[in-house]
Amino acid sequence: MNLVTRCPGCATAFRVEPGQLAARGGQVRCGKCNTVFDGIAALVDGASAAKRVEPSPPKPAEPSPPKVVEPPPRQLEVEDEPLPEFLAEPAPPRRALWASLAALAALILVAQVVLYFRSELATGVPASRDTLQAACRLLSCELRLPRQVKLLSIDSYDVHPDPQREGVIVLNAVIRNRAPFPQEYPALHLTLTDGEDRALVSRSVLPREYLEPARFAELVRRGIEAGGEAALTLHFDASRTRATGYELVLFYPS
């Protein structure tokens, strides 16, 4: 159903729909004179028109003064164009807000994943290294070789007394990198145990202690290559213990 409202500024009438008036509290802007008015309060009856009033005929017997015949009242004219402009734009649907929040959450999650696996990404996609290094300078993080200890294994190791020094034991081990990318050299934790498998003494060994001093900087920079291995030999003073067993674990210091 169409309604008709009249602009109080220029008296122009417009057709409007009830839903339009209800959605904006009735506030409209006249398309001709730009007057803002209450379209609900200014509603008029556009279907009816004032009846034409014809002048009464003069009586033949008596002369009468001339009567002024008023022109018939104009019927309400309704403009089809221009239509009134509503003041407020339609509010965006709430689903648009949720979609924006979901997209933002997805971006944050991707950023967190990239930050956590930055070393693997820089190694697997060399073109991304410069970007990741720039990001780390802003976030005060460090771009190192990957440190996926689960992809490292000890292929073989043995512990035996040093034949040349009493009370000293010798550790020989081979560390294999099973990852498809180079990895940082790990630290080792050696624990000596007694016959009941109780820990007697333990020691942690950092890469600086088992890598060749002359090549240390180069080896640390290159890491253990993908599918490669690193052999090491270490000596421990076990003169104060009567160890019968041992355990060797790889780890990365925090």
Beta strands, then each sheet from edge to edge (+ up, - down):
strand 1: 3-6
strand 2: 13-16
strand 3: 27-29
strand 4: 36-38
strand 5: 43-44
strand 6: 78-79
strand 7: 85-86
strand 8: 152-161
strand 9: 168-177
strand 10: 187-193
strand 11: 199-205
strand 12: 229-237
strand 13: 245-251
sheet 1: 5+ 1- 2+ 6+
sheet 2: 4+ 3- 7+
sheet 3: 8+ 9- 12+
sheet 4: 11+ 10- 13+
end
